[in-house]
Amino acid sequence: MPKIEANYVWYKQSMHPLCEVIDCPVYDPIKDWVRDPSGFYVLIRADYEQGRIEVAVCDKDHLIVRVFRGVSPQDLYEGIFRYEKKHGLTWFSDKGHAAYLGKEMKKAALAIASGRRDYCQE
């Protein structure tokens, strides 16, 4: 079991006796990518003029079914997930795809905040 140092971020916590430390393999966004079982996917872009992020939800036929706009990633993922829940939809059944959405929105937000105008979705 790993030793917990005094300056460790979680130093007030106790380690469960069966706790494991798991080293994760490097993820290859091309080789390891799998479409969400729902068939939906997202397109993300930075609107530099308005200072907003736009997320287009696309269906398996590549049609944009909804566009969400917001200033921060949190505004967007909360808005998207609430909309999905309110309307009984399942756009993101794979947690990895939800995590990808957050990662890409953060990259777009950083590009807008820095004025770089270089955001490109992976």
Phi and psi restraints in degrees (range 20) as a CNS / XPLOR table:
assign (resid 1 and name C) (resid 2 and name N)
       (resid 2 and name CA) (resid 2 and name C) 1.0 -67.9 20.0 2
assign (resid 2 and name N) (resid 2 and name CA)
       (resid 2 and name C) (resid 3 and name N) 1.0 145.4 20.0 2
assign (resid 2 and name C) (resid 3 and name N)
       (resid 3 and name CA) (resid 3 and name C) 1.0 -79.0 20.0 2
assign (resid 3 and name N) (resid 3 and name CA)
       (resid 3 and name C) (resid 4 and name N) 1.0 137.7 20.0 2
assign (resid 3 and name C) (resid 4 and name N)
       (resid 4 and name CA) (resid 4 and name C) 1.0 -96.2 20.0 2
assign (resid 4 and name N) (resid 4 and name CA)
       (resid 4 and name C) (resid 5 and name N) 1.0 118.7 20.0 2
assign (resid 4 and name C) (resid 5 and name N)
       (resid 5 and name CA) (resid 5 and name C) 1.0 -79.3 20.0 2
assign (resid 5 and name N) (resid 5 and name CA)
       (resid 5 and name C) (resid 6 and name N) 1.0 155.4 20.0 2
assign (resid 5 and name C) (resid 6 and name N)
       (resid 6 and name CA) (resid 6 and name C) 1.0 -62.4 20.0 2
assign (resid 6 and name N) (resid 6 and name CA)
       (resid 6 and name C) (resid 7 and name N) 1.0 -31.6 20.0 2
assign (resid 6 and name C) (resid 7 and name N)
       (resid 7 and name CA) (resid 7 and name C) 1.0 -92.9 20.0 2
assign (resid 7 and name N) (resid 7 and name CA)
       (resid 7 and name C) (resid 8 and name N) 1.0 6.6 20.0 2
assign (resid 7 and name C) (resid 8 and name N)
       (resid 8 and name CA) (resid 8 and name C) 1.0 -64.6 20.0 2
assign (resid 8 and name N) (resid 8 and name CA)
       (resid 8 and name C) (resid 9 and name N) 1.0 139.0 20.0 2
assign (resid 8 and name C) (resid 9 and name N)
       (resid 9 and name CA) (resid 9 and name C) 1.0 -54.4 20.0 2
assign (resid 9 and name N) (resid 9 and name CA)
       (resid 9 and name C) (resid 10 and name N) 1.0 -37.7 20.0 2
assign (resid 9 and name C) (resid 10 and name N)
       (resid 10 and name CA) (resid 10 and name C) 1.0 -98.7 20.0 2
assign (resid 10 and name N) (resid 10 and name CA)
       (resid 10 and name C) (resid 11 and name N) 1.0 29.5 20.0 2
assign (resid 10 and name C) (resid 11 and name N)
       (resid 11 and name CA) (resid 11 and name C) 1.0 -61.9 20.0 2
assign (resid 11 and name N) (resid 11 and name CA)
       (resid 11 and name C) (resid 12 and name N) 1.0 -20.8 20.0 2
assign (resid 11 and name C) (resid 12 and name N)
       (resid 12 and name CA) (resid 12 and name C) 1.0 -83.4 20.0 2
assign (resid 12 and name N) (resid 12 and name CA)
       (resid 12 and name C) (resid 13 and name N) 1.0 -7.2 20.0 2
assign (resid 12 and name C) (resid 13 and name N)
       (resid 13 and name CA) (resid 13 and name C) 1.0 -93.7 20.0 2
assign (resid 13 and name N) (resid 13 and name CA)
       (resid 13 and name C) (resid 14 and name N) 1.0 157.7 20.0 2
assign (resid 13 and name C) (resid 14 and name N)
       (resid 14 and name CA) (resid 14 and name C) 1.0 -105.0 20.0 2
assign (resid 14 and name N) (resid 14 and name CA)
       (resid 14 and name C) (resid 15 and name N) 1.0 146.4 20.0 2
assign (resid 14 and name C) (resid 15 and name N)
       (resid 15 and name CA) (resid 15 and name C) 1.0 -84.3 20.0 2
assign (resid 15 and name N) (resid 15 and name CA)
       (resid 15 and name C) (resid 16 and name N) 1.0 132.8 20.0 2
assign (resid 15 and name C) (resid 16 and name N)
       (resid 16 and name CA) (resid 16 and name C) 1.0 -64.9 20.0 2
assign (resid 16 and name N) (resid 16 and name CA)
       (resid 16 and name C) (resid 17 and name N) 1.0 142.5 20.0 2
assign (resid 16 and name C) (resid 17 and name N)
       (resid 17 and name CA) (resid 17 and name C) 1.0 -58.6 20.0 2
assign (resid 17 and name N) (resid 17 and name CA)
       (resid 17 and name C) (resid 18 and name N) 1.0 -26.4 20.0 2
assign (resid 17 and name C) (resid 18 and name N)
       (resid 18 and name CA) (resid 18 and name C) 1.0 -101.0 20.0 2
assign (resid 18 and name N) (resid 18 and name CA)
       (resid 18 and name C) (resid 19 and name N) 1.0 12.0 20.0 2
assign (resid 18 and name C) (resid 19 and name N)
       (resid 19 and name CA) (resid 19 and name C) 1.0 -62.7 20.0 2
assign (resid 19 and name N) (resid 19 and name CA)
       (resid 19 and name C) (resid 20 and name N) 1.0 136.2 20.0 2
assign (resid 19 and name C) (resid 20 and name N)
       (resid 20 and name CA) (resid 20 and name C) 1.0 -117.4 20.0 2
assign (resid 20 and name N) (resid 20 and name CA)
       (resid 20 and name C) (resid 21 and name N) 1.0 145.9 20.0 2
assign (resid 20 and name C) (resid 21 and name N)
       (resid 21 and name CA) (resid 21 and name C) 1.0 -100.6 20.0 2
assign (resid 21 and name N) (resid 21 and name CA)
       (resid 21 and name C) (resid 22 and name N) 1.0 123.8 20.0 2
assign (resid 21 and name C) (resid 22 and name N)
       (resid 22 and name CA) (resid 22 and name C) 1.0 -116.1 20.0 2
assign (resid 22 and name N) (resid 22 and name CA)
       (resid 22 and name C) (resid 23 and name N) 1.0 118.8 20.0 2
assign (resid 22 and name C) (resid 23 and name N)
       (resid 23 and name CA) (resid 23 and name C) 1.0 -84.2 20.0 2
assign (resid 23 and name N) (resid 23 and name CA)
       (resid 23 and name C) (resid 24 and name N) 1.0 124.2 20.0 2
assign (resid 23 and name C) (resid 24 and name N)
       (resid 24 and name CA) (resid 24 and name C) 1.0 -90.2 20.0 2
assign (resid 24 and name N) (resid 24 and name CA)
       (resid 24 and name C) (resid 25 and name N) 1.0 142.0 20.0 2
assign (resid 24 and name C) (resid 25 and name N)
       (resid 25 and name CA) (resid 25 and name C) 1.0 -71.4 20.0 2
assign (resid 25 and name N) (resid 25 and name CA)
       (resid 25 and name C) (resid 26 and name N) 1.0 158.1 20.0 2
assign (resid 25 and name C) (resid 26 and name N)
       (resid 26 and name CA) (resid 26 and name C) 1.0 -68.6 20.0 2
assign (resid 26 and name N) (resid 26 and name CA)
       (resid 26 and name C) (resid 27 and name N) 1.0 130.9 20.0 2
assign (resid 26 and name C) (resid 27 and name N)
       (resid 27 and name CA) (resid 27 and name C) 1.0 -89.2 20.0 2
assign (resid 27 and name N) (resid 27 and name CA)
       (resid 27 and name C) (resid 28 and name N) 1.0 130.3 20.0 2
assign (resid 27 and name C) (resid 28 and name N)
       (resid 28 and name CA) (resid 28 and name C) 1.0 -102.5 20.0 2
assign (resid 28 and name N) (resid 28 and name CA)
       (resid 28 and name C) (resid 29 and name N) 1.0 111.2 20.0 2
assign (resid 28 and name C) (resid 29 and name N)
       (resid 29 and name CA) (resid 29 and name C) 1.0 -63.4 20.0 2
assign (resid 29 and name N) (resid 29 and name CA)
       (resid 29 and name C) (resid 30 and name N) 1.0 -17.7 20.0 2
assign (resid 29 and name C) (resid 30 and name N)
       (resid 30 and name CA) (resid 30 and name C) 1.0 -92.3 20.0 2
assign (resid 30 and name N) (resid 30 and name CA)
       (resid 30 and name C) (resid 31 and name N) 1.0 -57.0 20.0 2
assign (resid 30 and name C) (resid 31 and name N)
       (resid 31 and name CA) (resid 31 and name C) 1.0 -67.4 20.0 2
assign (resid 31 and name N) (resid 31 and name CA)
       (resid 31 and name C) (resid 32 and name N) 1.0 -38.8 20.0 2
assign (resid 31 and name C) (resid 32 and name N)
       (resid 32 and name CA) (resid 32 and name C) 1.0 -92.6 20.0 2
assign (resid 32 and name N) (resid 32 and name CA)
       (resid 32 and name C) (resid 33 and name N) 1.0 -4.4 20.0 2
assign (resid 32 and name C) (resid 33 and name N)
       (resid 33 and name CA) (resid 33 and name C) 1.0 -68.7 20.0 2
assign (resid 33 and name N) (resid 33 and name CA)
       (resid 33 and name C) (resid 34 and name N) 1.0 136.7 20.0 2
assign (resid 33 and name C) (resid 34 and name N)
       (resid 34 and name CA) (resid 34 and name C) 1.0 -135.8 20.0 2
assign (resid 34 and name N) (resid 34 and name CA)
       (resid 34 and name C) (resid 35 and name N) 1.0 134.6 20.0 2
assign (resid 34 and name C) (resid 35 and name N)
       (resid 35 and name CA) (resid 35 and name C) 1.0 -64.1 20.0 2
assign (resid 35 and name N) (resid 35 and name CA)
       (resid 35 and name C) (resid 36 and name N) 1.0 145.0 20.0 2
assign (resid 35 and name C) (resid 36 and name N)
       (resid 36 and name CA) (resid 36 and name C) 1.0 -58.9 20.0 2
assign (resid 36 and name N) (resid 36 and name CA)
       (resid 36 and name C) (resid 37 and name N) 1.0 138.9 20.0 2
assign (resid 36 and name C) (resid 37 and name N)
       (resid 37 and name CA) (resid 37 and name C) 1.0 -56.5 20.0 2
assign (resid 37 and name N) (resid 37 and name CA)
       (resid 37 and name C) (resid 38 and name N) 1.0 -24.0 20.0 2
assign (resid 37 and name C) (resid 38 and name N)
       (resid 38 and name CA) (resid 38 and name C) 1.0 -70.1 20.0 2
assign (resid 38 and name N) (resid 38 and name CA)
       (resid 38 and name C) (resid 39 and name N) 1.0 -21.4 20.0 2
assign (resid 38 and name C) (resid 39 and name N)
       (resid 39 and name CA) (resid 39 and name C) 1.0 90.8 20.0 2
assign (resid 39 and name N) (resid 39 and name CA)
       (resid 39 and name C) (resid 40 and name N) 1.0 -9.9 20.0 2
assign (resid 39 and name C) (resid 40 and name N)
       (resid 40 and name CA) (resid 40 and name C) 1.0 -86.7 20.0 2
assign (resid 40 and name N) (resid 40 and name CA)
       (resid 40 and name C) (resid 41 and name N) 1.0 154.0 20.0 2
assign (resid 40 and name C) (resid 41 and name N)
       (resid 41 and name CA) (resid 41 and name C) 1.0 -149.5 20.0 2
assign (resid 41 and name N) (resid 41 and name CA)
       (resid 41 and name C) (resid 42 and name N) 1.0 172.2 20.0 2
assign (resid 41 and name C) (resid 42 and name N)
       (resid 42 and name CA) (resid 42 and name C) 1.0 -122.8 20.0 2
assign (resid 42 and name N) (resid 42 and name CA)
       (resid 42 and name C) (resid 43 and name N) 1.0 150.9 20.0 2
assign (resid 42 and name C) (resid 43 and name N)
       (resid 43 and name CA) (resid 43 and name C) 1.0 -116.4 20.0 2
assign (resid 43 and name N) (resid 43 and name CA)
       (resid 43 and name C) (resid 44 and name N) 1.0 134.4 20.0 2
assign (resid 43 and name C) (resid 44 and name N)
       (resid 44 and name CA) (resid 44 and name C) 1.0 -125.6 20.0 2
assign (resid 44 and name N) (resid 44 and name CA)
       (resid 44 and name C) (resid 45 and name N) 1.0 136.8 20.0 2
assign (resid 44 and name C) (resid 45 and name N)
       (resid 45 and name CA) (resid 45 and name C) 1.0 -144.9 20.0 2
assign (resid 45 and name N) (resid 45 and name CA)
       (resid 45 and name C) (resid 46 and name N) 1.0 157.4 20.0 2
assign (resid 45 and name C) (resid 46 and name N)
       (resid 46 and name CA) (resid 46 and name C) 1.0 -98.1 20.0 2
assign (resid 46 and name N) (resid 46 and name CA)
       (resid 46 and name C) (resid 47 and name N) 1.0 126.2 20.0 2
assign (resid 46 and name C) (resid 47 and name N)
       (resid 47 and name CA) (resid 47 and name C) 1.0 -97.3 20.0 2
assign (resid 47 and name N) (resid 47 and name CA)
       (resid 47 and name C) (resid 48 and name N) 1.0 94.8 20.0 2
assign (resid 47 and name C) (resid 48 and name N)
       (resid 48 and name CA) (resid 48 and name C) 1.0 -68.1 20.0 2
assign (resid 48 and name N) (resid 48 and name CA)
       (resid 48 and name C) (resid 49 and name N) 1.0 -34.2 20.0 2
assign (resid 48 and name C) (resid 49 and name N)
       (resid 49 and name CA) (resid 49 and name C) 1.0 -66.0 20.0 2
assign (resid 49 and name N) (resid 49 and name CA)
       (resid 49 and name C) (resid 50 and name N) 1.0 -41.8 20.0 2
assign (resid 49 and name C) (resid 50 and name N)
       (resid 50 and name CA) (resid 50 and name C) 1.0 -91.9 20.0 2
assign (resid 50 and name N) (resid 50 and name CA)
       (resid 50 and name C) (resid 51 and name N) 1.0 -10.5 20.0 2
assign (resid 50 and name C) (resid 51 and name N)
       (resid 51 and name CA) (resid 51 and name C) 1.0 67.4 20.0 2
assign (resid 51 and name N) (resid 51 and name CA)
       (resid 51 and name C) (resid 52 and name N) 1.0 35.9 20.0 2
assign (resid 51 and name C) (resid 52 and name N)
       (resid 52 and name CA) (resid 52 and name C) 1.0 -128.7 20.0 2
assign (resid 52 and name N) (resid 52 and name CA)
       (resid 52 and name C) (resid 53 and name N) 1.0 161.5 20.0 2
assign (resid 52 and name C) (resid 53 and name N)
       (resid 53 and name CA) (resid 53 and name C) 1.0 -104.4 20.0 2
assign (resid 53 and name N) (resid 53 and name CA)
       (resid 53 and name C) (resid 54 and name N) 1.0 140.5 20.0 2
assign (resid 53 and name C) (resid 54 and name N)
       (resid 54 and name CA) (resid 54 and name C) 1.0 -118.8 20.0 2
assign (resid 54 and name N) (resid 54 and name CA)
       (resid 54 and name C) (resid 55 and name N) 1.0 134.7 20.0 2
assign (resid 54 and name C) (resid 55 and name N)
       (resid 55 and name CA) (resid 55 and name C) 1.0 -123.7 20.0 2
assign (resid 55 and name N) (resid 55 and name CA)
       (resid 55 and name C) (resid 56 and name N) 1.0 118.6 20.0 2
assign (resid 55 and name C) (resid 56 and name N)
       (resid 56 and name CA) (resid 56 and name C) 1.0 -100.8 20.0 2
assign (resid 56 and name N) (resid 56 and name CA)
       (resid 56 and name C) (resid 57 and name N) 1.0 126.8 20.0 2
assign (resid 56 and name C) (resid 57 and name N)
       (resid 57 and name CA) (resid 57 and name C) 1.0 -94.4 20.0 2
assign (resid 57 and name N) (resid 57 and name CA)
       (resid 57 and name C) (resid 58 and name N) 1.0 123.3 20.0 2
assign (resid 57 and name C) (resid 58 and name N)
       (resid 58 and name CA) (resid 58 and name C) 1.0 -114.1 20.0 2
assign (resid 58 and name N) (resid 58 and name CA)
       (resid 58 and name C) (resid 59 and name N) 1.0 146.3 20.0 2
assign (resid 58 and name C) (resid 59 and name N)
       (resid 59 and name CA) (resid 59 and name C) 1.0 -91.4 20.0 2
assign (resid 59 and name N) (resid 59 and name CA)
       (resid 59 and name C) (resid 60 and name N) 1.0 179.9 20.0 2
assign (resid 59 and name C) (resid 60 and name N)
       (resid 60 and name CA) (resid 60 and name C) 1.0 -65.0 20.0 2
assign (resid 60 and name N) (resid 60 and name CA)
       (resid 60 and name C) (resid 61 and name N) 1.0 -17.7 20.0 2
assign (resid 60 and name C) (resid 61 and name N)
       (resid 61 and name CA) (resid 61 and name C) 1.0 -92.9 20.0 2
assign (resid 61 and name N) (resid 61 and name CA)
       (resid 61 and name C) (resid 62 and name N) 1.0 10.3 20.0 2
assign (resid 61 and name C) (resid 62 and name N)
       (resid 62 and name CA) (resid 62 and name C) 1.0 68.4 20.0 2
assign (resid 62 and name N) (resid 62 and name CA)
       (resid 62 and name C) (resid 63 and name N) 1.0 27.1 20.0 2
assign (resid 62 and name C) (resid 63 and name N)
       (resid 63 and name CA) (resid 63 and name C) 1.0 -98.1 20.0 2
assign (resid 63 and name N) (resid 63 and name CA)
       (resid 63 and name C) (resid 64 and name N) 1.0 135.3 20.0 2
assign (resid 63 and name C) (resid 64 and name N)
       (resid 64 and name CA) (resid 64 and name C) 1.0 -75.7 20.0 2
assign (resid 64 and name N) (resid 64 and name CA)
       (resid 64 and name C) (resid 65 and name N) 1.0 120.1 20.0 2
assign (resid 64 and name C) (resid 65 and name N)
       (resid 65 and name CA) (resid 65 and name C) 1.0 -98.8 20.0 2
assign (resid 65 and name N) (resid 65 and name CA)
       (resid 65 and name C) (resid 66 and name N) 1.0 -27.2 20.0 2
assign (resid 65 and name C) (resid 66 and name N)
       (resid 66 and name CA) (resid 66 and name C) 1.0 -152.4 20.0 2
assign (resid 66 and name N) (resid 66 and name CA)
       (resid 66 and name C) (resid 67 and name N) 1.0 148.8 20.0 2
assign (resid 66 and name C) (resid 67 and name N)
       (resid 67 and name CA) (resid 67 and name C) 1.0 -124.7 20.0 2
assign (resid 67 and name N) (resid 67 and name CA)
       (resid 67 and name C) (resid 68 and name N) 1.0 127.2 20.0 2
assign (resid 67 and name C) (resid 68 and name N)
       (resid 68 and name CA) (resid 68 and name C) 1.0 -111.3 20.0 2
assign (resid 68 and name N) (resid 68 and name CA)
       (resid 68 and name C) (resid 69 and name N) 1.0 137.4 20.0 2
assign (resid 68 and name C) (resid 69 and name N)
       (resid 69 and name CA) (resid 69 and name C) 1.0 -126.1 20.0 2
assign (resid 69 and name N) (resid 69 and name CA)
       (resid 69 and name C) (resid 70 and name N) 1.0 141.0 20.0 2
assign (resid 69 and name C) (resid 70 and name N)
       (resid 70 and name CA) (resid 70 and name C) 1.0 -164.2 20.0 2
assign (resid 70 and name N) (resid 70 and name CA)
       (resid 70 and name C) (resid 71 and name N) 1.0 168.1 20.0 2
assign (resid 70 and name C) (resid 71 and name N)
       (resid 71 and name CA) (resid 71 and name C) 1.0 -85.3 20.0 2
assign (resid 71 and name N) (resid 71 and name CA)
       (resid 71 and name C) (resid 72 and name N) 1.0 -41.1 20.0 2
assign (resid 71 and name C) (resid 72 and name N)
       (resid 72 and name CA) (resid 72 and name C) 1.0 -119.1 20.0 2
assign (resid 72 and name N) (resid 72 and name CA)
       (resid 72 and name C) (resid 73 and name N) 1.0 156.1 20.0 2
assign (resid 72 and name C) (resid 73 and name N)
       (resid 73 and name CA) (resid 73 and name C) 1.0 -55.5 20.0 2
assign (resid 73 and name N) (resid 73 and name CA)
       (resid 73 and name C) (resid 74 and name N) 1.0 -39.9 20.0 2
assign (resid 73 and name C) (resid 74 and name N)
       (resid 74 and name CA) (resid 74 and name C) 1.0 -64.1 20.0 2
assign (resid 74 and name N) (resid 74 and name CA)
       (resid 74 and name C) (resid 75 and name N) 1.0 -40.8 20.0 2
assign (resid 74 and name C) (resid 75 and name N)
       (resid 75 and name CA) (resid 75 and name C) 1.0 -56.0 20.0 2
assign (resid 75 and name N) (resid 75 and name CA)
       (resid 75 and name C) (resid 76 and name N) 1.0 -43.9 20.0 2
assign (resid 75 and name C) (resid 76 and name N)
       (resid 76 and name CA) (resid 76 and name C) 1.0 -71.1 20.0 2
assign (resid 76 and name N) (resid 76 and name CA)
       (resid 76 and name C) (resid 77 and name N) 1.0 -51.1 20.0 2
assign (resid 76 and name C) (resid 77 and name N)
       (resid 77 and name CA) (resid 77 and name C) 1.0 -67.2 20.0 2
assign (resid 77 and name N) (resid 77 and name CA)
       (resid 77 and name C) (resid 78 and name N) 1.0 -34.0 20.0 2
assign (resid 77 and name C) (resid 78 and name N)
       (resid 78 and name CA) (resid 78 and name C) 1.0 -64.7 20.0 2
assign (resid 78 and name N) (resid 78 and name CA)
       (resid 78 and name C) (resid 79 and name N) 1.0 -44.1 20.0 2
assign (resid 78 and name C) (resid 79 and name N)
       (resid 79 and name CA) (resid 79 and name C) 1.0 -63.1 20.0 2
assign (resid 79 and name N) (resid 79 and name CA)
       (resid 79 and name C) (resid 80 and name N) 1.0 -43.9 20.0 2
assign (resid 79 and name C) (resid 80 and name N)
       (resid 80 and name CA) (resid 80 and name C) 1.0 -65.0 20.0 2
assign (resid 80 and name N) (resid 80 and name CA)
       (resid 80 and name C) (resid 81 and name N) 1.0 -49.5 20.0 2
assign (resid 80 and name C) (resid 81 and name N)
       (resid 81 and name CA) (resid 81 and name C) 1.0 -67.4 20.0 2
assign (resid 81 and name N) (resid 81 and name CA)
       (resid 81 and name C) (resid 82 and name N) 1.0 -35.5 20.0 2
assign (resid 81 and name C) (resid 82 and name N)
       (resid 82 and name CA) (resid 82 and name C) 1.0 -66.6 20.0 2
assign (resid 82 and name N) (resid 82 and name CA)
       (resid 82 and name C) (resid 83 and name N) 1.0 -41.9 20.0 2
assign (resid 82 and name C) (resid 83 and name N)
       (resid 83 and name CA) (resid 83 and name C) 1.0 -61.7 20.0 2
assign (resid 83 and name N) (resid 83 and name CA)
       (resid 83 and name C) (resid 84 and name N) 1.0 -46.2 20.0 2
assign (resid 83 and name C) (resid 84 and name N)
       (resid 84 and name CA) (resid 84 and name C) 1.0 -57.8 20.0 2
assign (resid 84 and name N) (resid 84 and name CA)
       (resid 84 and name C) (resid 85 and name N) 1.0 -46.8 20.0 2
assign (resid 84 and name C) (resid 85 and name N)
       (resid 85 and name CA) (resid 85 and name C) 1.0 -66.9 20.0 2
assign (resid 85 and name N) (resid 85 and name CA)
       (resid 85 and name C) (resid 86 and name N) 1.0 -45.6 20.0 2
assign (resid 85 and name C) (resid 86 and name N)
       (resid 86 and name CA) (resid 86 and name C) 1.0 -59.4 20.0 2
assign (resid 86 and name N) (resid 86 and name CA)
       (resid 86 and name C) (resid 87 and name N) 1.0 -35.6 20.0 2
assign (resid 86 and name C) (resid 87 and name N)
       (resid 87 and name CA) (resid 87 and name C) 1.0 -101.1 20.0 2
assign (resid 87 and name N) (resid 87 and name CA)
       (resid 87 and name C) (resid 88 and name N) 1.0 9.6 20.0 2
assign (resid 87 and name C) (resid 88 and name N)
       (resid 88 and name CA) (resid 88 and name C) 1.0 63.2 20.0 2
assign (resid 88 and name N) (resid 88 and name CA)
       (resid 88 and name C) (resid 89 and name N) 1.0 35.9 20.0 2
assign (resid 88 and name C) (resid 89 and name N)
       (resid 89 and name CA) (resid 89 and name C) 1.0 -100.2 20.0 2
assign (resid 89 and name N) (resid 89 and name CA)
       (resid 89 and name C) (resid 90 and name N) 1.0 158.9 20.0 2
assign (resid 89 and name C) (resid 90 and name N)
       (resid 90 and name CA) (resid 90 and name C) 1.0 -133.4 20.0 2
assign (resid 90 and name N) (resid 90 and name CA)
       (resid 90 and name C) (resid 91 and name N) 1.0 82.3 20.0 2
assign (resid 90 and name C) (resid 91 and name N)
       (resid 91 and name CA) (resid 91 and name C) 1.0 -83.4 20.0 2
assign (resid 91 and name N) (resid 91 and name CA)
       (resid 91 and name C) (resid 92 and name N) 1.0 -33.8 20.0 2
assign (resid 91 and name C) (resid 92 and name N)
       (resid 92 and name CA) (resid 92 and name C) 1.0 -125.5 20.0 2
assign (resid 92 and name N) (resid 92 and name CA)
       (resid 92 and name C) (resid 93 and name N) 1.0 91.3 20.0 2
assign (resid 92 and name C) (resid 93 and name N)
       (resid 93 and name CA) (resid 93 and name C) 1.0 -92.4 20.0 2
assign (resid 93 and name N) (resid 93 and name CA)
       (resid 93 and name C) (resid 94 and name N) 1.0 -14.8 20.0 2
assign (resid 93 and name C) (resid 94 and name N)
       (resid 94 and name CA) (resid 94 and name C) 1.0 -101.9 20.0 2
assign (resid 94 and name N) (resid 94 and name CA)
       (resid 94 and name C) (resid 95 and name N) 1.0 122.8 20.0 2
assign (resid 94 and name C) (resid 95 and name N)
       (resid 95 and name CA) (resid 95 and name C) 1.0 -60.4 20.0 2
assign (resid 95 and name N) (resid 95 and name CA)
       (resid 95 and name C) (resid 96 and name N) 1.0 -30.7 20.0 2
assign (resid 95 and name C) (resid 96 and name N)
       (resid 96 and name CA) (resid 96 and name C) 1.0 -62.1 20.0 2
assign (resid 96 and name N) (resid 96 and name CA)
       (resid 96 and name C) (resid 97 and name N) 1.0 -35.4 20.0 2
assign (resid 96 and name C) (resid 97 and name N)
       (resid 97 and name CA) (resid 97 and name C) 1.0 -73.0 20.0 2
assign (resid 97 and name N) (resid 97 and name CA)
       (resid 97 and name C) (resid 98 and name N) 1.0 -34.4 20.0 2
assign (resid 97 and name C) (resid 98 and name N)
       (resid 98 and name CA) (resid 98 and name C) 1.0 -65.5 20.0 2
assign (resid 98 and name N) (resid 98 and name CA)
       (resid 98 and name C) (resid 99 and name N) 1.0 -40.7 20.0 2
assign (resid 98 and name C) (resid 99 and name N)
       (resid 99 and name CA) (resid 99 and name C) 1.0 -65.0 20.0 2
assign (resid 99 and name N) (resid 99 and name CA)
       (resid 99 and name C) (resid 100 and name N) 1.0 -40.6 20.0 2
assign (resid 99 and name C) (resid 100 and name N)
       (resid 100 and name CA) (resid 100 and name C) 1.0 -59.3 20.0 2
assign (resid 100 and name N) (resid 100 and name CA)
       (resid 100 and name C) (resid 101 and name N) 1.0 -42.7 20.0 2
assign (resid 100 and name C) (resid 101 and name N)
       (resid 101 and name CA) (resid 101 and name C) 1.0 -56.8 20.0 2
assign (resid 101 and name N) (resid 101 and name CA)
       (resid 101 and name C) (resid 102 and name N) 1.0 -47.1 20.0 2
assign (resid 101 and name C) (resid 102 and name N)
       (resid 102 and name CA) (resid 102 and name C) 1.0 -62.2 20.0 2
assign (resid 102 and name N) (resid 102 and name CA)
       (resid 102 and name C) (resid 103 and name N) 1.0 -43.1 20.0 2
assign (resid 102 and name C) (resid 103 and name N)
       (resid 103 and name CA) (resid 103 and name C) 1.0 -62.1 20.0 2
assign (resid 103 and name N) (resid 103 and name CA)
       (resid 103 and name C) (resid 104 and name N) 1.0 -46.6 20.0 2
assign (resid 103 and name C) (resid 104 and name N)
       (resid 104 and name CA) (resid 104 and name C) 1.0 -69.0 20.0 2
assign (resid 104 and name N) (resid 104 and name CA)
       (resid 104 and name C) (resid 105 and name N) 1.0 -37.6 20.0 2
assign (resid 104 and name C) (resid 105 and name N)
       (resid 105 and name CA) (resid 105 and name C) 1.0 -65.4 20.0 2
assign (resid 105 and name N) (resid 105 and name CA)
       (resid 105 and name C) (resid 106 and name N) 1.0 -37.4 20.0 2
assign (resid 105 and name C) (resid 106 and name N)
       (resid 106 and name CA) (resid 106 and name C) 1.0 -64.1 20.0 2
assign (resid 106 and name N) (resid 106 and name CA)
       (resid 106 and name C) (resid 107 and name N) 1.0 -41.3 20.0 2
assign (resid 106 and name C) (resid 107 and name N)
       (resid 107 and name CA) (resid 107 and name C) 1.0 -61.3 20.0 2
assign (resid 107 and name N) (resid 107 and name CA)
       (resid 107 and name C) (resid 108 and name N) 1.0 -41.4 20.0 2
assign (resid 107 and name C) (resid 108 and name N)
       (resid 108 and name CA) (resid 108 and name C) 1.0 -65.0 20.0 2
assign (resid 108 and name N) (resid 108 and name CA)
       (resid 108 and name C) (resid 109 and name N) 1.0 -42.4 20.0 2
assign (resid 108 and name C) (resid 109 and name N)
       (resid 109 and name CA) (resid 109 and name C) 1.0 -63.0 20.0 2
assign (resid 109 and name N) (resid 109 and name CA)
       (resid 109 and name C) (resid 110 and name N) 1.0 -40.7 20.0 2
assign (resid 109 and name C) (resid 110 and name N)
       (resid 110 and name CA) (resid 110 and name C) 1.0 -65.4 20.0 2
assign (resid 110 and name N) (resid 110 and name CA)
       (resid 110 and name C) (resid 111 and name N) 1.0 -38.7 20.0 2
assign (resid 110 and name C) (resid 111 and name N)
       (resid 111 and name CA) (resid 111 and name C) 1.0 -64.7 20.0 2
assign (resid 111 and name N) (resid 111 and name CA)
       (resid 111 and name C) (resid 112 and name N) 1.0 -41.6 20.0 2
assign (resid 111 and name C) (resid 112 and name N)
       (resid 112 and name CA) (resid 112 and name C) 1.0 -65.2 20.0 2
assign (resid 112 and name N) (resid 112 and name CA)
       (resid 112 and name C) (resid 113 and name N) 1.0 -47.5 20.0 2
assign (resid 112 and name C) (resid 113 and name N)
       (resid 113 and name CA) (resid 113 and name C) 1.0 -63.1 20.0 2
assign (resid 113 and name N) (resid 113 and name CA)
       (resid 113 and name C) (resid 114 and name N) 1.0 -35.6 20.0 2
assign (resid 113 and name C) (resid 114 and name N)
       (resid 114 and name CA) (resid 114 and name C) 1.0 -85.2 20.0 2
assign (resid 114 and name N) (resid 114 and name CA)
       (resid 114 and name C) (resid 115 and name N) 1.0 -13.5 20.0 2
assign (resid 114 and name C) (resid 115 and name N)
       (resid 115 and name CA) (resid 115 and name C) 1.0 74.2 20.0 2
assign (resid 115 and name N) (resid 115 and name CA)
       (resid 115 and name C) (resid 116 and name N) 1.0 16.5 20.0 2
assign (resid 115 and name C) (resid 116 and name N)
       (resid 116 and name CA) (resid 116 and name C) 1.0 -71.5 20.0 2
assign (resid 116 and name N) (resid 116 and name CA)
       (resid 116 and name C) (resid 117 and name N) 1.0 -30.5 20.0 2
assign (resid 116 and name C) (resid 117 and name N)
       (resid 117 and name CA) (resid 117 and name C) 1.0 56.4 20.0 2
assign (resid 117 and name N) (resid 117 and name CA)
       (resid 117 and name C) (resid 118 and name N) 1.0 38.2 20.0 2
assign (resid 117 and name C) (resid 118 and name N)
       (resid 118 and name CA) (resid 118 and name C) 1.0 -124.1 20.0 2
assign (resid 118 and name N) (resid 118 and name CA)
       (resid 118 and name C) (resid 119 and name N) 1.0 16.1 20.0 2
assign (resid 118 and name C) (resid 119 and name N)
       (resid 119 and name CA) (resid 119 and name C) 1.0 -68.9 20.0 2
assign (resid 119 and name N) (resid 119 and name CA)
       (resid 119 and name C) (resid 120 and name N) 1.0 131.8 20.0 2
assign (resid 119 and name C) (resid 120 and name N)
       (resid 120 and name CA) (resid 120 and name C) 1.0 -139.8 20.0 2
assign (resid 120 and name N) (resid 120 and name CA)
       (resid 120 and name C) (resid 121 and name N) 1.0 123.6 20.0 2
assign (resid 120 and name C) (resid 121 and name N)
       (resid 121 and name CA) (resid 121 and name C) 1.0 -65.2 20.0 2
assign (resid 121 and name N) (resid 121 and name CA)
       (resid 121 and name C) (resid 122 and name N) 1.0 136.1 20.0 2
